Amino acid sequence: MALEVNGVAIETDDDGYLVNLDDWSEDVANKLAEAEEIKMAEEHWSVVNFLREYYDDYQIAPAVKVLTKAIAKERDMDKKAASEFLYGLFPSGPALQACKIAGLPKPTGCV
């Protein structure tokens, strides 16, 4: 499958994740978000940027627990509030949707 961004075909797998992580850009992220029916706002970008930095450091997408804990700390909220915040931003699942928009591989353990 392919996603067209600024006249360039960007290859994605059957689930819509980028085949080549180097194809990612903010324009690609916006197109992926649009396909997920998400309008990107500052909070979305904050999560996407966290995921990309984490992936750069560890070469793996963080588990939802790790993401929730980091957001809770960053936003000074408890884990339950952080989880609700993340699901508010990414209703189909913070790990799946946010990683897809961040241009990362599908998180392990997610089906």
N, C-alpha and C positions, 0 to 999 in steps of 0.2 A: 504494500500500500504506500501511497505517497500523499504528502501534504504540500500544497503550493503556498509558498511564502515569498512575496516580492518577485514573482515570476520564476522562482527556483523550486524544483521538486525536492522535497525533503522526505527521505524514506523512513517509514514507520513500520513496526511489526503489526500483526493482526489485532493487537490490543490498543494500538495507537501510540506506543512508546517509540522514541527515536531509536533507529538502528545504529546510527553513528552519533555518539554523544557530542562530538565536535561540531555537529550541525546546529547546536542550540544557540539561540540568541533571544533577546527580549521580544523581537517580532515573532519568532517561532513560538515562544512561550505564550504570547497573546493569542496566536492561532490555535494552539493546543487548548488553551483555556476556553476559547470561543466554542470549540468542539465539545467541551465538557459543560457548556452553558454557564461559565463562570466569567464575571466581569472583574478583571484584575484591579485591585485597590492596593493601597500601601500595605495593609495587613497581609494580603496574599503574597506580595513581593518579599516581605520580611520572612515569611515561611519558606518561600522558594529559595531565597538567598541563603538562609540557614542550611537547607538541604544540600545545596550545591557546595557550600563550604565544608559541610560534614563529609560529603562524598569525596571532595578533594583530599581531605585529611585521611580518610579511612578506606576509600575505594569500595564503599558499600553504603546503601541508603540506610538511615537509622530506622530502628523499629519504632512503632507508634509510641511505645512507652518512653523511649529516649526523646522523641520529638515533643511529646506532651510535657515531659519533665523540663526540657529546655525552654519551651514556651512559657510554662508556669513561672520559671525563674526569671526569664526576661521581662515578663509582664507583671511580676509580683502578684500572682494569683495561685490558688490551690490547684491540684492536678485535675480535679473534677471540672472546675471552671475553665481550665486550659483545654481540656478535652472538648467541652461544649463549644468553646471559642473556635477550635480547629474544625470541628464538624460543621459549625456555622459557615466557615469559609469554604470548606471542601466537603459538601454533603454526602458524596459517594464514598468518603473515606479519606482522611488526611494523607495516609501513606500512599494509597493508590493514585488519587488525583493530583496531589501536590508533587509527587515524584514524577509523574508523567509531564506535568507543566514545567517542572524544573529540568526536564530533559534527561532524567536519570533512568536506569533500568528499573523494571518492575521489582518492587521490594520482595525479598525472599519471605516466604511464609504467607504471602497474600495470594488469594486465588481469584 
